[in-house]
Amino acid sequence: MATTNLSFPHFSLPCHHHHHHHHPNFFTLPTRARPGPRTQALEHDMFGDFGARDPFPAEIASEFGDKVLGFQNTEHKILIPTVSASSLAQQECTPVSPLQAPMLEEDAQELLRKVLGWRLIVGEDGLKLQCLWKLRDYQCGVELINRVYKVVEAAGHFPNLHLEQPNQVRAELWTSSVGGLTMNDFIVAAKIDEIKTSDLVPVRRAWA
């Protein structure tokens, strides 16, 4: 079986087109970062599904994510500007380094448009996502928490869940290891948004 001439420590990929760099329909495998213009490395990282590295703090500070706005789905975990809400929910959570800087508030505001019913709050641990549900009764609140738990257990990234008053559930998402928000929080928020709640909420009225 022919393999690419790019070697990775964990795997090699079959490739039947040796000139795949010139073919727009094939992923290009990003090479490890080399010295040289950072933008050039990013250009070859459009489909950074394999072996993409986390950005360095200095790159985050320079807001280099702004330079890749045109790219569809970079793996740099700063922002995914062109992703739709439904495809955001299809993303998987990825391990986060404690050295990674939390998401900038302006990037969080941009991604907030892609999740329904969530808002940004500033907590003691930095920026958080918060969502409130008004349910029919206490039992519906318990059922919603069970449904949320099933989703987040599979994702491996957990919100704080509170059953408040007789019939309100509050969820808060953030990544405590970095002291703020990461892409994982928005991915889980989008997954939670897909939970069926129509059988738990009061008869449809205008939301207060």
MOURFEN-V421565 format. One line per field, one symbol per residue. burial: 1 if it has 16 or more other ideal C-beta (glycine too) atoms within 10 Angstrom, else 0. Layout:
burial = ???
This chain:
burial = 0000000000000010000000000001110000000100110011110011011000110001100100100111111110101001101010010001111100110011011001000000011111101110000110111001001100101010000000101011111001011111111111111000100110000000
